[in-house]
Amino acid sequence: MQKIIVLICLTFSISAFAQEEHESFKKDAELKAAFLKLDMTAFVEEPVNFICDTIDKTPKTAAALNTLMRTYITFPKNTQVRKASETNNGYIQNFGIYNKTDDALMYVRFSLNPISGKLEEVMVEKND
């Protein structure tokens, strides 16, 4: 009986540690604001992979990433940006650019490092 109690206590301790280890991403509003300005400087620490259509580049600086994003991402008039989904405790954030009839024109996925909270990859998917 004591072994079972010890195992149960150990299980709770391990699960509490695991939950603490992988807290959810809490900078949703900051990420969205940076995305709307197309200035991801606050989220870049290392080179970030950028994927759009047939483009697959790894710019070395935040300025180069911002330039790529300004080149391939547009916010046409009468559109709005909304969070489309999140996974992996929020470390994969998807935003959509929607027109007035609520059709998605484009999705942008931000993959963030769970330890640092910094960008690893930006993927742009256009709905043509």
C-alpha positions, 0 to 999 in steps of 0.5 A: 500500500505504501508503494502505491502511495509513493508511486501516486505522489511521484506521478503527481510530482512529475506531471507538475514538473512537466506542466511547469516545464512547458508553460503556454506562450503568453505573448499573443497580443505582442506577436499580433501587434508585431505581425500587424507592423510587419516588424518581428525584431522583438521575436528574432534571436537566431536566423528564422526560416521563412517559407512562402510559395516556392520561397524557402529562405533563412534570413540572418537578421531581423531586418532581413526577415522584416523585408521578406515579410513586407514583400510577401504579406499584404493587408488589403483594404477592408481586411482584418487579421484574426488568430486562426488557431494555436497548437503546442501550448501556443508555440505555433500561432496561426493568424489569418487575413480575412476579407469582409465576406470572412474568406481567408486570403492568407494564413501566416504561421509562426513557430516559436521555440518553447524555451526562448519564445523566439521565432524559428519559422514563419510560413505564409500560405496564400489562398489564391 
